[in-house]
């Protein structure tokens, strides 16, 4: 099942794609576990570049869209494997009537399962030009005005405001 039905604010992705893309065949770049949430944040490259990309992205020659999905009130987490680069899928399935869901993220090099709140936040939507090696180093143009003001590339993993909120 797609994550779209669980997104709190899907508009950034809908404005680019017309809908939220299925999370199949994506590159899962990072898994951030935050005990204070408890939360899991997945940073991913979406499966295709949008036809309705901002002209600024097209003019800059960017070809990949990246974002973060944050899952909160996480329980029963199981992380069996993490060997990036990971190409895989994120699947969601509602659990009963308690506004909870089961999330499974997997592919070659990753096996992650957990239950969480059925409210998912999408954040830090950006575009960049992927390198031949698959790296996302370099210039990122962010959709959010605040992100665009603060960042021209991905911040280091110590930047808690970027990776944990």
C-alpha positions in Angstrom: 0.0 0.0 0.0 1.2 3.5 -0.8 2.3 5.9 1.9 0.2 8.7 0.4 -2.9 7.9 2.4 -0.9 8.3 5.6 0.9 11.6 4.8 0.0 14.5 7.0 0.9 17.1 4.3 1.3 15.4 0.9 1.2 18.7 -1.1 4.9 19.1 -1.8 5.0 15.8 -3.6 1.6 16.2 -5.2 2.7 19.6 -6.6 5.6 17.9 -8.3 4.1 14.6 -9.4 0.3 15.2 -9.4 0.2 12.4 -6.8 2.6 10.9 -4.3 4.8 8.4 -6.2 4.8 4.8 -5.1 7.9 4.0 -3.0 9.0 1.1 -5.2 12.4 1.0 -6.8 13.7 3.8 -4.6 17.2 4.4 -3.2 17.0 4.4 0.6 19.9 6.7 1.6 19.7 6.8 5.3 17.9 5.4 8.3 17.8 7.7 11.3 16.5 6.3 14.6 15.5 8.9 17.2 14.7 7.6 20.7 13.1 10.8 21.8 10.2 10.3 19.3 10.6 7.5 19.2 10.9 8.1 15.5 12.4 6.6 12.3 13.3 8.9 9.5 14.1 7.5 6.0 15.9 9.7 3.5 15.1 8.4 0.0 15.6 9.2 -3.7 12.2 9.0 -5.4 11.9 6.6 -8.4 11.6 9.3 -11.1 12.1 13.0 -11.8 8.8 14.8 -12.0 7.4 16.1 -15.3 6.2 19.2 -13.4 9.6 20.0 -11.9 10.3 23.7 -11.1 12.0 25.5 -14.0 14.9 26.3 -11.7 15.6 22.5 -11.3 15.4 21.9 -15.0 17.7 24.9 -15.8 20.2 23.6 -13.2 20.3 20.2 -14.9 19.0 18.3 -11.8 17.7 14.8 -12.3 16.8 13.3 -8.9 14.3 14.2 -6.2 15.1 13.3 -2.6 13.0 13.7 0.6 12.6 12.4 4.1 9.7 10.4 5.5 9.4 10.6 9.3 7.4 7.9 11.2 6.5 8.6 14.8 5.5 6.7 17.9 7.6 3.8 16.6 7.4 0.4 18.4 8.6 -3.1 17.7 11.4 -2.1 15.4 13.6 -4.7 13.7 16.6 -3.7 11.6 18.2 -6.9 10.3 20.5 -5.5 7.6 21.9 -2.2 6.5 24.4 -2.3 3.7 24.0 0.7 1.5 23.5 1.4 -1.3 20.0 0.1 -1.0 17.5 -0.1 -3.8 14.1 -1.2 -2.5 10.6 -0.5 -1.4 8.7 1.0 1.5 5.3 -0.5 2.2 2.7 0.5 4.7 -0.3 -1.4 6.0 -2.9 -0.2 8.5 -3.2 -2.1 11.8 -6.7 -2.4 13.2 -8.6 0.7 14.4 -6.0 2.3 16.6 -4.5 4.7 14.0 -1.4 2.5 13.8 0.4 0.9 10.8 3.1 -1.5 10.0 6.0 -0.3 7.9 8.3 -2.6 5.9 11.3 -1.2 4.1 13.5 -3.6 2.3 15.6 -4.5 -0.7 19.1 -5.7 -1.3 21.0 -4.6 1.8 18.0 -3.6 4.1 15.4 -5.3 6.1 13.5 -2.9 8.4 10.1 -3.4 10.0 8.3 -1.5 12.7 4.8 -0.3 13.8 4.1 3.4 14.2 1.4 6.1 14.2 -0.5 6.3 10.9 0.6 9.9 10.4 3.7 10.3 8.3 5.5 13.5 7.7 7.4 14.3 4.4 10.1 16.9 4.7 13.2 18.3 3.1 12.1 17.8 -0.5 15.1 18.7 -2.8 16.5 18.0 -6.2 20.1 17.3 -7.1 22.2 15.8 -10.0 23.2 12.3 -9.1 26.8 11.4 -9.8 28.0 8.4 -11.8 28.8 6.7 -8.5 25.3 7.3 -7.2 26.4 10.0 -4.7 24.1 12.8 -3.6 27.0 15.1 -2.8 26.9 18.5 -4.4 24.2 21.1 -4.8 20.7 20.5 -3.6 17.8 22.9 -4.5 15.2 22.6 -1.8 11.4 23.2 -2.2 10.9 24.7 1.3 11.9 28.3 1.5 13.4 27.7 4.9 15.5 24.8 3.7 16.6 26.8 0.7 17.7 29.6 2.9 19.6 27.3 5.3 21.1 24.7 2.9 22.7 24.5 -0.6 23.7 20.9 0.0 23.0 18.2 2.4 24.1 19.1 6.0 26.2 16.7 8.0 24.5 14.0 10.0 25.2 15.9 13.2 22.6 18.6 12.1 19.7 17.4 14.3 17.3 20.1 12.9 17.6 18.5 9.5 17.6 14.8 10.3 15.4 14.6 13.4 12.5 17.1 12.8 
